[in-house]
Amino acid sequence: MANKWVYMFSEGDMTMRNLLGGKGANLAEMSRIGLPVPGGFTITCQTCVEYSGAGNVWPEGALDEIFAAEADLEARCGKKLGDASDPLLVSVRSGAPFSMPGMMDTILNLGLNDETVVALANLTGNERFAYDSYRRFIQMFSDVVMEVEKAKFDVIFDGAKKKYNCELDTDLTADNLKEIVEAYKAMFKQVKGFDFPQEPMTQLLEAVKAVFRSWDNPRAIIYRRMNDIPSDWGT
């Protein structure tokens, strides 16, 4: 029987911890007993193991299942990634079968780009909120996924506060934050040599790959050794 690489939150239960990780199994259990869990899906720990073991190559069928799960999520939510009027935004989290604190940071509001940030501003009636969310997403994604130093963004942000005589972060206006967003993107391109990813599915797949890579980062390896955790369980 072929492996199943992706499970919707509505599939599975708490006994599937080794397959779905702690977060995935608990979300499945909460869904099973009828709690109001937001839509989402879990990419299995086995996918991580197979991906890493093959030299960072997707297992056969895994990408198709991710695309299908994303389409299912969009249908359930009535929103689409990248929609210029009512975009779907998601978070990406790591969840191993056991707790590994600090192994992988969460990425919030994935799906924001130059178009969807305008939609978010229109939907909320709060332009400042939208551009503050976008600049935070750019920094999170760049740091966690693209390995651009967080400090580089802090320099830009603190410089803007000084330029506009802002004592608090909340003193910055929507126009100030738009300027910061452009400065973040320009710095990203200078460091990486290409533009900040605008395509939401590209953002999503790169974030998933970053979660898988985090399984074998030095911090995670040392933590596993200290706690006698097998290295072939995946996240």
HELIX and SHEET records of a PDB file:
HELIX    1   1 MET A   14  MET A   16  5                                   3    
HELIX    2   2 ARG A   17  ARG A   32  1                                  16    
HELIX    3   3 CYS A   45  GLY A   53  1                                   9    
HELIX    4   4 ALA A   62  CYS A   77  1                                  16    
HELIX    5   5 THR A  116  THR A  124  1                                   9    
HELIX    6   6 GLU A  127  VAL A  144  1                                  18    
HELIX    7   7 LYS A  150  LYS A  163  1                                  14    
HELIX    8   8 ASP A  169  ASP A  171  5                                   3    
HELIX    9   9 ALA A  174  LYS A  192  1                                  19    
HELIX   10  10 PRO A  200  SER A  214  1                                  15    
HELIX   11  11 PRO A  218  MET A  226  1                                   9    
SHEET    1   A 2 VAL A   6  MET A   8  0                                        
SHEET    2   A 2 PHE A  41  ILE A  43 -1                                        
SHEET    1   B 2 VAL A  90  VAL A  92  0                                        
SHEET    2   B 2 ILE A 107  LEU A 110 -1                                        
END                                                                             
